[in-house]
Amino acid sequence: MRQAQESIHIDCSGRGLFDVTRQVDGWVLESGIEAGLLAVFTPHTSCSLLIQENADPDVLHDLETFFARIAPDGDAAYRHRMEGPDDMPAHIRAALTSVSLSIPVARGRMLLGTWQGLYLYEHRHHGMRRQLVLHIIGD
């Protein structure tokens, strides 16, 4: 059994879903581990990770529309506004999604479905540099 760990950085231009599938899958291939389990983690409280449809961009748009409805910016009910009107909604969005995912690996690649991609979901409006911690264990 072998393992490898790496941190990569993703520059996000603002709120939205950023496809990180190629970067992460490329690292998995470079790790030399053919079969195992990949853990992906982002150490932030205002972004998250999703596995989602990668074929129709309307899916990503509709996800953002949904989250805008359930966690609107500037809601007067929010007490936490220290970093602006998008700060508390970003925390709510991250709480409703996930900051870590486990993905099986086979033949040196992530076992994602045909229409699946791995996304970093930035919940803040201004650009951010985000970190992903990748850890793989296997043979």
Secondary structure by P-SEA (a helix, b strand, c coil): cccccbbbbbbbcccccccaaaaaaaaaaaacccbbbbbbbbccccccccccccccaaaaaaaaaaaaaacccccccccccccccaaaaaaaaaaacccbbbbbbccccccccccbbbbbccccccccbbbbbbbbbcc
